[in-house]
Amino acid sequence: MELTYTDTIYDFQGLYDNLWECDYVLETIEDADREEEAWQLIIEYSNGKSLTEINDFVRFDLLDIMGLGD
């Protein structure tokens, strides 16, 4: 899966639609108003990765990388 970035939209709705069991992570990022940073990290990670690998990155690693983990 290839993710792309645009200057005008961070397609978090698309992530909600395509990832599973990541709602808490995405909501935490939105609540912290850090969607842009998260989107950049996801895009950097996603290069050549499968949807499952991207899902696991978001689900298990992203909050810790961003300093938002428990």
C-alpha positions as CSV (number, residue, x, y, z in Angstrom):
1,M,0.0,0.0,0.0
2,E,1.3,3.4,-0.9
3,L,0.3,6.4,1.2
4,T,0.6,9.9,-0.1
5,Y,0.6,13.3,1.6
6,T,-1.0,16.4,0.4
7,D,-0.7,19.9,1.8
8,T,-4.4,20.3,2.3
9,I,-5.7,17.1,3.9
10,Y,-4.4,14.5,6.3
11,D,-6.7,11.6,5.4
12,F,-7.2,10.2,8.9
13,Q,-10.7,9.1,7.8
14,G,-9.1,6.9,5.3
15,L,-6.9,5.4,8.0
16,Y,-10.0,4.7,10.1
17,D,-11.6,3.0,7.1
18,N,-8.5,0.9,6.2
19,L,-6.9,0.0,9.5
20,W,-8.3,-2.2,12.2
21,E,-8.2,-1.9,16.0
22,C,-6.4,1.5,15.7
23,D,-9.3,3.8,16.6
24,Y,-7.8,4.6,20.1
25,V,-4.5,5.5,18.6
26,L,-6.0,7.7,15.9
27,E,-8.3,9.4,18.4
28,T,-5.4,10.0,20.8
29,I,-3.5,11.7,18.0
30,E,-6.4,13.8,17.0
31,D,-7.1,14.8,20.6
32,A,-3.4,16.0,20.8
33,D,-3.8,17.9,17.5
34,R,-0.8,16.1,16.1
35,E,-2.3,14.6,12.9
36,E,0.4,16.2,10.7
37,E,3.2,14.7,12.6
38,A,1.6,11.3,12.7
39,W,0.8,11.3,9.0
40,Q,4.4,12.1,8.2
41,L,5.7,9.2,10.4
42,I,3.2,6.8,8.8
43,I,4.2,7.8,5.3
44,E,7.9,7.5,6.1
45,Y,7.3,4.0,7.5
46,S,4.9,2.8,4.8
47,N,7.3,2.8,1.9
48,G,6.8,-0.6,0.4
49,K,5.1,-2.0,3.4
50,S,1.9,-4.1,3.4
51,L,-1.3,-2.8,4.9
52,T,-0.8,-5.3,7.8
53,E,2.6,-3.9,8.5
54,I,1.3,-0.3,8.5
55,N,-1.6,-1.3,10.7
56,D,0.8,-2.9,13.2
57,F,3.1,0.1,13.2
58,V,0.1,2.4,13.9
59,R,-1.4,0.1,16.5
60,F,1.7,-0.9,18.4
61,D,4.4,1.8,17.9
62,L,3.1,5.1,16.8
63,L,2.0,6.5,20.1
64,D,5.2,5.6,21.8
65,I,7.3,7.2,19.0
66,M,5.2,10.4,19.3
67,G,5.6,10.4,23.1
68,L,1.8,9.9,23.6
69,G,1.9,6.3,24.9
70,D,0.8,5.4,28.3
